[in-house]
Amino acid sequence: MLTEAEQVSEIAFAYMGSKALFAALEFGIFSHLGDGPLDTLTLARLGELPPERCATLMTALNAMGLTGVDENGRHFNSPAAEAFLVKGAKYDFGDYLRLQVGQQMYPLMDQIEPALKGALTEDDTASYADWFSDPDQARLYSESQHAGSLGPARTLARQIDLGDARTLLDVGGGTGAFAITLCKANPKLQATIVDFPNVAAVGRGYIADAGLADRITYREGDALSAGWPGNQDVIMMSYLFSGVPDHTHQGLITRAFDHLAPGGRLLIHDFVVDADHRGPKNTALWQLQHTAFTPEARSLDDAWLTRAIGAAGFTAIASAPLIPGMTKLASARRPAT
């Protein structure tokens, strides 16, 4: 068990650990080790790093438990790194961590104090609409988000039976990771995604590669103001609430009710903390990170979300973890009559 001083130090040094992870992903360390153990000199050559600096990085990764060292002094991936950080692995979300978290979101944490105080300028707190008006930023965010969403999408497809659904509206659905996965699992399902034009431009490539261009289409625009098709069997909002101001949440839920067919299903997937606001830790930290960019974002919790969904007229409300310790999925039904 850690002492109190060790606990405080571990929290304080978490920043350095994160940067070690991002650096390892940038230099392809986990992917190089995906084919088997390697010594430091070989890793340095493959990662195009000076050997001594590579040794410094590998020592940090070994100490963090992301990699290990065998009896011959060769480094190897931990089971977690092998499953989630090797390029091309089934559950790979290394690009999500390297690109979106490391290059876009993490630098924003420098402004967390003024964000919490409400002292940021309008330029510091530009909306996602402003951010995604830049094609390069939209592509970087979207491609990394797609990689990070495929695993949760597969989990959701296993948990939720949509065999009786014919139409899905994915509000703020990005590049279509959830829509693609759900349409593959449900051959009769047709999907519409609402998202920004520069995001849609990236998403259409993924949809075409999946062979689903005839079943998944876009309505381009801001999810808060763009037109939505009506009479939908399912409306999904994944990672939407954490990226928009809190005063828009109830309106989104009410709008979903109005655009669902009788008996239709609402699915909200996001970073949702427990009702007592004691955790989960990773969820709470992610919400704090969003505050640095969207100061008006809500610390979304089970109790508030359940009340808000019920206030809009939904029934059969349920909430359960989707990514354990990170995200939750809330589901509800519009009454059939």
C-alpha positions in Angstrom: 0.0 0.0 0.0 1.3 3.4 -0.9 2.1 5.9 1.8 0.3 9.3 1.8 3.4 11.0 0.4 3.7 8.3 -2.3 0.0 8.8 -3.2 0.5 12.5 -3.6 3.7 12.0 -5.6 2.1 9.5 -7.9 -0.7 12.0 -8.7 1.8 14.8 -9.3 4.0 12.7 -11.6 1.0 11.5 -13.7 1.7 14.3 -16.1 5.2 12.9 -16.8 3.8 9.4 -17.2 1.3 10.6 -19.8 4.0 12.3 -21.8 6.0 9.1 -21.7 3.1 7.2 -23.2 2.5 9.8 -25.9 6.2 9.8 -26.8 6.3 6.0 -27.0 3.3 6.0 -29.4 4.9 8.7 -31.5 8.1 6.6 -31.9 6.1 3.4 -32.5 7.6 1.6 -29.5 4.6 -0.7 -28.8 4.1 -1.5 -32.4 7.8 -2.4 -32.8 7.5 -4.7 -29.8 4.3 -6.3 -31.3 6.5 -8.8 -33.2 8.4 -9.9 -30.1 11.0 -8.7 -27.5 13.7 -6.3 -28.7 16.9 -4.9 -27.1 17.3 -1.1 -26.6 19.7 -0.7 -29.5 17.3 -2.3 -31.9 14.4 -0.2 -30.6 16.5 2.9 -30.9 17.2 2.2 -34.5 13.6 1.4 -35.3 12.3 4.5 -33.5 15.1 6.7 -34.9 16.2 7.7 -31.4 19.7 8.1 -29.9 20.3 4.9 -27.9 20.7 6.6 -24.5 17.5 8.6 -24.9 15.7 5.4 -26.0 17.0 3.7 -22.8 15.6 6.6 -20.7 12.2 6.3 -22.3 12.1 2.5 -22.0 13.1 2.7 -18.3 10.1 5.0 -17.7 7.8 2.6 -19.7 9.1 -0.4 -17.7 8.6 1.4 -14.4 5.0 2.3 -15.4 4.3 -1.4 -16.3 3.5 -0.6 -20.0 6.6 -2.7 -21.0 8.9 -5.2 -19.3 12.4 -6.6 -19.5 13.2 -10.3 -20.0 16.2 -12.2 -18.7 18.2 -11.2 -21.8 17.6 -7.5 -21.3 15.1 -7.3 -24.1 11.9 -5.2 -23.8 8.4 -6.6 -24.3 4.9 -5.3 -24.2 2.6 -5.7 -21.2 -0.7 -7.5 -22.1 -2.5 -4.2 -22.0 0.0 -2.5 -24.3 -0.2 -5.5 -26.7 -4.0 -5.4 -26.8 -4.6 -1.6 -27.0 -1.4 0.1 -28.2 0.0 -2.0 -31.1 -0.9 -0.6 -34.5 -3.5 -2.7 -36.2 -4.5 -4.7 -33.0 -8.2 -5.5 -32.7 -8.7 -3.0 -29.9 -6.0 -0.5 -30.9 -6.7 3.0 -29.8 -3.1 4.3 -29.9 -3.9 6.9 -32.5 -6.7 8.2 -30.4 -4.3 8.7 -27.5 -1.4 10.0 -29.6 -3.3 12.4 -31.8 -6.4 13.6 -30.1 -5.4 13.3 -26.5 -1.7 14.0 -26.9 -1.6 16.7 -29.6 -5.0 18.4 -29.3 -6.6 17.9 -25.9 -3.6 17.6 -23.6 -2.0 21.0 -24.4 -5.4 22.6 -23.4 -4.9 21.5 -19.8 -2.5 24.5 -19.5 -5.6 26.7 -19.3 -7.6 24.6 -16.8 -7.2 27.2 -13.9 -8.6 30.2 -15.8 -11.3 27.9 -17.4 -12.5 26.8 -13.9 -12.4 30.4 -12.8 -14.3 31.7 -15.8 -11.4 33.9 -16.9 -10.7 32.6 -20.4 -11.2 34.8 -23.4 -13.6 33.9 -26.3 -10.5 32.9 -28.4 -9.5 30.4 -25.8 -12.9 28.8 -25.6 -13.8 28.5 -29.3 -16.5 25.9 -30.0 -16.1 22.6 -31.8 -17.7 24.4 -34.8 -14.8 26.9 -34.9 -12.3 24.1 -34.3 -13.6 21.9 -37.0 -13.8 24.7 -39.5 -10.1 24.0 -40.0 -9.9 20.9 -42.3 -6.6 19.7 -40.9 -7.7 19.9 -37.2 -11.0 18.2 -38.2 -9.2 15.4 -39.9 -6.7 14.9 -37.0 -9.5 14.8 -34.4 -11.8 12.7 -36.5 -9.3 10.0 -37.5 -8.1 9.6 -33.9 -11.7 9.6 -32.6 -12.7 6.9 -35.1 -9.9 4.7 -33.8 -11.0 5.3 -30.2 -14.7 4.6 -30.9 -14.5 1.3 -32.7 -14.0 -0.7 -29.5 -16.9 0.9 -27.6 -19.1 0.6 -30.7 -18.5 -3.2 -30.8 -19.4 -3.4 -27.1 -22.6 -1.5 -27.6 -23.5 -3.7 -30.6 -23.2 -6.7 -28.4 -25.2 -5.2 -25.5 -28.1 -3.6 -27.4 -30.5 -5.6 -29.7 -31.5 -3.3 -32.6 -32.9 -6.2 -34.7 -36.3 -4.5 -34.9 -34.9 -1.0 -35.8 -34.9 0.3 -39.3 -33.6 3.9 -38.9 -30.8 5.3 -36.7 -30.0 8.9 -36.2 -26.5 9.4 -34.9 -26.3 13.0 -33.6 -22.7 14.2 -33.5 -21.7 10.8 -34.9 -18.3 11.9 -36.2 -16.8 9.6 -38.8 -19.4 6.9 -38.3 -17.6 4.4 -36.0 -20.9 3.6 -34.2 -23.1 3.8 -37.2 -20.8 1.5 -39.2 -20.6 -1.0 -36.4 -24.3 -1.0 -35.7 -25.3 -1.3 -39.4 -22.9 -4.2 -39.8 -24.5 -5.9 -36.8 -28.1 -5.1 -38.1 -28.4 -5.6 -41.8 -31.8 -3.9 -42.1 -30.6 -0.7 -40.3 -30.2 2.6 -42.2 -28.3 5.4 -40.5 -28.1 9.2 -40.8 -25.2 11.0 -39.1 -25.4 14.7 -38.2 -21.9 16.4 -38.0 -19.8 19.2 -39.3 -18.9 19.3 -43.0 -15.1 18.7 -42.5 -15.9 15.7 -40.3 -18.3 14.3 -42.8 -15.7 14.6 -45.5 -13.5 12.2 -43.5 -16.3 10.0 -42.4 -17.5 9.2 -46.0 -14.2 7.6 -46.6 -14.6 5.2 -43.7 -18.2 4.5 -44.7 -17.2 3.7 -48.3 -14.4 1.4 -47.2 -17.0 -0.4 -45.1 -19.2 -0.9 -48.1 -22.1 1.0 -46.5 -22.4 4.1 -48.6 -25.9 3.1 -49.6 -27.1 2.7 -46.0 -25.3 5.5 -44.1 -25.6 9.2 -45.1 -24.7 12.6 -43.6 -26.7 15.7 -42.8 -23.9 18.3 -42.5 -24.0 20.9 -39.8 -23.8 21.6 -36.1 -25.7 19.0 -34.1 -27.2 21.8 -32.0 -28.8 23.6 -34.9 -28.8 21.3 -38.0 -32.1 19.7 -39.2 -32.8 16.2 -37.9 -34.9 13.6 -39.8 -38.0 12.6 -37.9 -39.8 9.4 -37.0 -36.5 7.6 -36.1 -36.4 4.2 -34.5 -33.2 4.9 -32.6 -31.4 8.2 -31.8 -27.9 8.0 -30.5 -25.6 10.7 -29.0 -22.1 9.4 -28.2 -19.6 11.8 -26.6 -21.9 14.7 -27.5 -22.9 16.0 -24.1 -19.4 16.3 -22.9 -18.5 18.6 -25.8 -21.4 21.1 -25.6 -22.5 23.6 -23.0 -24.6 22.3 -20.2 -27.6 24.5 -21.0 -28.1 22.6 -24.3 -28.4 19.2 -22.7 -32.1 19.2 -21.8 -33.0 20.6 -25.2 -31.1 17.8 -27.0 -33.0 15.2 -25.0 -36.4 16.9 -25.7 -35.5 17.2 -29.4 -34.6 13.5 -29.5 -38.0 12.7 -28.0 -39.7 14.8 -30.7 -37.8 13.1 -33.5 -38.3 9.5 -32.4 -41.1 7.3 -33.6 -43.5 6.0 -30.9 -41.7 3.2 -29.1 -38.3 4.5 -30.4 -35.1 4.2 -28.4 -32.7 6.9 -27.1 -29.1 6.0 -26.5 -26.7 8.4 -24.7 -23.1 7.3 -24.4 -20.7 9.6 -22.6 -18.4 10.3 -19.7 -20.9 10.0 -16.8 -19.8 10.0 -13.2 -21.6 8.3 -10.3 -24.5 10.2 -8.7 -22.4 10.8 -5.5 -19.6 12.5 -7.6 -16.9 10.2 -6.1 -15.8 8.7 -9.4 -15.0 6.8 -11.4 -11.5 8.5 -11.4 -10.8 8.3 -15.1 -14.3 9.6 -16.0 -13.9 12.5 -13.6 -10.5 13.5 -15.0 -11.8 13.3 -18.5 -14.6 15.7 -17.6 -12.1 18.1 -16.0 -10.1 18.0 -19.3 -13.2 18.9 -21.3 -13.7 21.9 -18.9 -10.4 23.4 -20.2 -11.9 23.6 -23.7 -15.7 23.9 -22.9 -15.9 25.6 -19.5 -19.7 25.4 -19.6 -19.6 21.6 -20.0 -21.6 19.7 -17.2 -20.1 17.2 -14.8 -22.6 14.7 -16.2 -23.8 12.2 -13.5 -26.3 9.3 -13.3 -28.8 11.1 -11.2 -29.1 14.3 -13.3 -29.2 12.3 -16.6 -31.9 10.0 -15.4 -34.0 13.0 -14.2 -33.5 14.9 -17.5 -34.4 11.9 -19.6 -37.6 11.3 -17.5 -38.5 15.0 -17.6 -38.6 14.8 -21.4 -41.2 12.0 -21.3 -39.1 8.9 -21.7 -39.7 5.7 -19.9 -37.7 2.5 -19.3 -34.7 4.5 -18.3 -31.5 2.6 -17.6 -27.8 3.4 -17.2 -24.8 1.1 -17.0 -21.1 1.2 -17.8 -20.0 0.7 -21.4 -16.2 1.3 -21.0 -15.6 0.1 -17.4 -14.3 2.9 -15.3 -14.7 5.4 -18.1 -18.1 5.8 -19.9 -21.7 4.8 -19.4 -24.6 4.1 -21.7 -28.0 5.5 -20.8 -31.0 4.1 -22.7 -34.7 5.0 -22.7 -37.9 4.6 -24.7 -40.4 7.0 -26.1 -43.8 5.6 -25.1 -45.5 3.7 -27.8 -48.7 5.7 -27.4 
